Amino acid sequence: MSIGYDSWAVDLAEVGPVYPMQGWEIPMVIVGVIFWIGWHRIQFVREGEHLEKAKKIGDAEKVAKTLERY
């Protein structure tokens, strides 16, 4: 795909934007960090619920006997 330049040995300030969405770097980083923190929060809550359910599975007396044996 030709963009009309034979050489990139020019002042890029005169060329203009050289990649899409130029100037959106900071807002996209902020969105990415918010998404990352939100994802970890969701995972923390879901895994906590899963562990609580796992605690209630099984017979408590049988587990206590097995642990006392060791």
C-alpha positions as CSV (number, residue, x, y, z in Angstrom):
1,M,0.0,0.0,0.0
2,S,1.6,3.3,-1.1
3,I,1.1,6.4,1.0
4,G,2.9,8.7,-1.3
5,Y,6.3,8.8,0.4
6,D,9.5,7.5,-1.1
7,S,11.5,8.0,2.0
8,W,10.7,8.4,5.7
9,A,13.8,10.6,6.1
10,V,11.6,13.7,6.5
11,D,10.4,15.8,9.5
12,L,7.5,13.7,10.9
13,A,5.9,16.9,12.3
14,E,5.2,17.9,8.7
15,V,3.9,14.5,7.8
16,G,1.2,14.4,10.4
17,P,-0.1,11.3,12.3
18,V,1.8,8.1,11.4
19,Y,-0.5,5.7,13.3
20,P,-4.2,5.5,14.0
21,M,-5.8,7.0,17.1
22,Q,-2.8,9.2,17.8
23,G,-3.3,11.2,21.0
24,W,-5.5,8.5,22.7
25,E,-2.6,6.8,24.5
26,I,-3.3,8.2,28.0
27,P,-7.1,7.6,27.9
28,M,-6.6,4.0,26.6
29,V,-4.1,3.3,29.4
30,I,-6.6,4.6,31.9
31,V,-9.3,2.4,30.4
32,G,-7.0,-0.6,30.4
33,V,-6.0,-0.1,34.1
34,I,-9.7,0.3,35.1
35,F,-10.5,-2.9,33.2
36,W,-7.6,-4.8,34.8
37,I,-8.5,-3.7,38.3
38,G,-12.2,-4.6,37.6
39,W,-11.3,-8.0,36.3
40,H,-9.2,-8.8,39.3
41,R,-12.1,-7.7,41.6
42,I,-14.6,-9.9,39.8
43,Q,-12.2,-12.9,39.9
44,F,-11.6,-12.3,43.7
45,V,-15.3,-12.3,44.4
46,R,-16.1,-15.3,42.3
47,E,-13.2,-17.4,43.6
48,G,-14.2,-16.4,47.2
49,E,-17.8,-17.7,46.5
50,H,-16.3,-20.9,45.0
51,L,-14.1,-21.5,48.1
52,E,-17.0,-20.9,50.4
53,K,-19.0,-23.6,48.6
54,A,-16.1,-25.9,48.6
55,K,-15.8,-25.6,52.4
56,K,-19.3,-26.8,52.8
57,I,-18.9,-29.9,50.7
58,G,-18.2,-33.1,52.6
59,D,-18.8,-34.5,56.1
60,A,-17.2,-32.3,58.8
61,E,-16.8,-35.2,61.2
62,K,-15.1,-37.4,58.6
63,V,-12.7,-34.6,57.8
64,A,-11.9,-34.0,61.5
65,K,-11.2,-37.7,62.0
66,T,-8.9,-37.8,59.1
67,L,-7.0,-34.8,60.3
68,E,-6.7,-36.1,63.8
69,R,-5.2,-39.3,62.5
70,Y,-2.2,-37.4,61.2
